[in-house]
Amino acid sequence: MFNIKINREDEIKVMLCSCKDTTDANSYYGELHKFGEDLRKGMLLNNLLSFLNALSNKERFIIFNSLKEKDRCVCELEVILNKSQSSISHHLRILEEAGVIKGWKKGKFTYYGIENKIVKMNLTSLIEFLSLGKIPRKARFLEI
């Protein structure tokens, strides 16, 4: 198994010399490998992935949209989604862990609302991450 990995690295280094005008494939391979490691370890990337993953599900997106109107309790979300309380709780937990929403007890009910500051921060980070340095000062869709 170890030899297969070494052989693949050698193949990649040969390809790097062909596609990139470089004479030191080992050094360039090392730079690229470190760059990839830094990207994978980056907190910005991890936070954005968590945020995007939380909103990438249809039910969670519906929950998010319903909470833009007003804070809601779980029973209201059950009606909106036509899903069981356990299903709603699962989705709420994912949204809450990503920092998209926050829950609080009010009597025997739990209410949820959007964490505007966190959502805006993540959207701004996403724009910065996806842009080539041209970041709008104020985007209309950030006004949640």
ZANU-164089 format. One line per 10 residues: number of its first residue (from 1); their letters; for each residue x, y, z of N, C-alpha, C. Coordinates in steps of 0.05 Angstrom, whole numbers. Example, Ala and Ser with C-alpha at 12.3 -4.5 7.8 and 13.67 -1.06 7.14 Angstrom:
BEGIN
1 = as = 264:-114:156:246:-90:156:264:-66:156  257:-45:142:273:-21:143:258:1:157 $
END
This chain:
BEGIN
1 = mfnikinred = 17:-24:0:0:0:0:17:25:0  38:25:16:56:48:18:70:53:-9  78:32:-23:91:35:-49:73:47:-70  47:40:-68:28:52:-87:26:82:-83  26:91:-58:25:120:-53:50:134:-64  73:122:-59:98:134:-69:98:135:-99  89:113:-112:88:113:-141:69:134:-152  47:138:-139:28:158:-148:40:186:-145  54:191:-123:67:217:-119:87:222:-141  102:202:-148:122:205:-170:107:211:-197 $
11 = eikvmlcsck = 85:198:-202:69:203:-226:59:232:-227  50:241:-204:39:268:-202:62:288:-206  85:283:-195:108:301:-199:116:304:-228  115:281:-242:121:282:-271:100:299:-285  75:295:-278:54:311:-291:56:341:-284  64:347:-260:68:375:-252:89:388:-269  111:374:-275:132:385:-292:121:390:-321  102:374:-329:90:377:-356:70:400:-357  54:403:-337:33:424:-338:42:451:-327  63:451:-311:73:476:-299:102:479:-306 $
21 = dttdansyyg = 110:502:-314:138:506:-321:155:507:-296  162:483:-287:178:481:-263:200:460:-267  222:465:-254:244:446:-256:247:430:-230  235:440:-209:237:427:-183:209:416:-175  203:393:-185:176:381:-180:172:374:-150  193:366:-137:191:359:-108:183:383:-92  196:406:-97:190:430:-83:161:440:-89  154:440:-114:127:449:-122:106:430:-111  111:404:-111:92:385:-99:89:391:-70  111:396:-56:110:403:-27:93:428:-22 $
31 = elhkfgedlr = 97:449:-38:82:473:-35:52:468:-39  45:454:-60:17:448:-65:5:431:-43  20:412:-33:10:394:-11:5:411:14  24:429:21:21:446:44:-3:465:41  -6:476:17:-29:493:11:-55:478:15  -57:454:6:-81:438:10:-87:432:39  -65:426:54:-68:421:83:-78:445:97  -67:469:90:-75:494:103:-105:499:97  -113:494:72:-142:499:66:-160:480:81  -152:455:84:-168:436:98:-170:442:128 $
41 = kgmllnnlls = -149:453:139:-148:460:168:-161:486:174  -165:503:154:-174:530:159:-201:531:173  -203:547:194:-228:550:209:-250:563:191  -241:582:174:-261:595:157:-275:575:139  -259:557:128:-270:537:110:-289:518:126  -280:510:150:-297:492:166:-323:506:175  -322:531:182:-346:545:190:-365:549:167  -354:556:143:-370:559:120:-384:533:112  -368:511:113:-380:485:106:-402:477:125  -398:482:150:-419:476:170:-444:493:164 $
51 = flnalsnker = -440:519:159:-462:537:153:-477:528:128  -462:523:106:-475:515:81:-488:488:83  -476:470:98:-488:443:101:-515:446:116  -515:463:136:-540:467:152:-563:477:135  -557:494:115:-578:505:98:-582:489:73  -567:469:68:-569:454:43:-591:434:41  -605:430:63:-627:411:64:-654:426:61  -672:415:46:-697:428:40:-713:435:65  -715:417:84:-730:422:108:-717:444:125  -691:443:127:-677:463:142:-679:491:129 $
61 = fiifnslkek = -679:491:102:-682:516:88:-710:528:93  -730:510:94:-757:519:99:-759:530:128  -746:516:147:-745:526:174:-733:554:175  -710:557:162:-696:582:162:-714:604:150  -727:599:128:-745:618:116:-769:625:133  -779:606:147:-802:611:165:-793:628:189  -768:625:198:-758:640:221:-750:668:213  -747:673:187:-742:701:178:-766:718:184  -790:707:183:-814:722:188:-817:729:218  -812:709:235:-814:713:264:-803:688:278 $
71 = drcvcelevi = -797:691:304:-788:669:321:-812:650:323  -806:624:324:-828:604:325:-821:582:345  -842:569:355:-838:546:372:-839:521:355  -830:499:366:-828:474:351:-855:465:340  -876:469:355:-903:460:346:-911:476:321  -904:501:319:-910:517:294:-894:505:271  -869:498:276:-853:487:254:-863:459:245  -875:444:264:-887:418:257:-909:422:237  -925:443:240:-947:448:222:-937:458:195  -917:476:196:-906:487:171:-894:466:154 $
81 = lnksqssish = -879:448:166:-865:427:151:-881:401:148  -902:399:164:-918:374:164:-900:350:170  -884:353:190:-865:332:199:-868:328:229  -858:306:238:-859:299:267:-840:317:283  -846:318:309:-830:334:327:-801:324:327  -797:298:326:-770:287:327:-754:294:301  -768:295:279:-755:303:253:-748:332:254  -766:349:265:-761:378:267:-737:382:286  -737:368:308:-715:371:328:-688:364:316  -688:344:300:-663:336:286:-652:359:269 $
91 = hlrileeagv = -670:371:253:-662:393:236:-654:418:252  -669:423:273:-663:446:290:-636:443:303  -629:419:311:-603:414:324:-580:420:304  -583:412:279:-562:418:259:-560:448:254  -582:461:252:-582:491:248:-569:505:272  -576:495:295:-565:508:320:-535:503:323  -526:478:317:-498:472:319:-481:489:299  -493:496:276:-480:512:256:-481:542:263  -496:549:284:-498:577:293:-519:593:277  -535:579:260:-554:593:243:-578:603:260 $
101 = ikgwkkgkft = -586:587:279:-609:594:296:-601:590:326  -619:600:343:-615:596:372:-642:590:384  -642:571:403:-667:564:416:-666:573:445  -690:577:456:-693:585:484:-720:575:494  -720:569:520:-745:560:533:-762:583:541  -788:580:536:-808:599:544:-831:583:555  -831:580:582:-851:562:594:-843:533:587  -863:518:578:-856:490:570:-850:487:541  -848:509:526:-843:508:498:-815:519:492  -803:509:470:-777:519:461:-782:535:435 $
111 = yygienkivk = -772:559:435:-775:577:412:-748:579:398  -748:584:372:-724:587:356:-725:613:340  -702:625:337:-699:649:321:-672:648:306  -670:664:286:-646:666:270:-625:683:285  -600:673:284:-578:688:295:-567:707:273  -580:730:271:-574:749:249:-544:755:246  -531:761:268:-503:768:268:-486:745:256  -491:721:264:-476:698:255:-482:693:225  -507:694:218:-515:690:190:-502:711:172  -503:736:180:-491:757:164:-460:753:162 $
121 = mnltsliefl = -448:746:184:-419:741:184:-412:718:165  -427:697:165:-422:674:147:-427:681:118  -448:697:113:-453:705:85:-431:724:75  -422:742:92:-400:759:85:-374:743:79  -369:724:97:-345:706:93:-348:690:67  -372:681:61:-376:666:37:-371:683:12  -380:708:12:-376:727:-10:-345:731:-13  -332:736:9:-303:740:8:-289:715:-2  -297:692:7:-284:667:-1:-288:661:-30  -312:668:-41:-318:662:-69:-308:684:-88 $
131 = slgkiprkar = -304:707:-78:-297:730:-96:-267:730:-101  -260:747:-120:-232:751:-127:-222:777:-116  -232:785:-93:-224:809:-80:-243:832:-83  -263:828:-99:-283:850:-103:-308:843:-86  -308:855:-62:-329:849:-43:-347:873:-41  -374:869:-47:-392:892:-44:-393:902:-16  -396:928:-13:-398:940:14:-423:931:29  -445:931:14:-470:923:26:-487:909:6  -493:883:11:-509:868:-8:-537:866:3  -557:870:-14:-585:870:-5:-593:844:9 $
141 = flei = -583:821:-1:-592:796:11:-580:791:39  -561:807:48:-551:804:74:-569:816:95  -588:832:87:-606:845:106:-628:826:114  -622:810:134:-641:790:144:-659:801:165 $
END
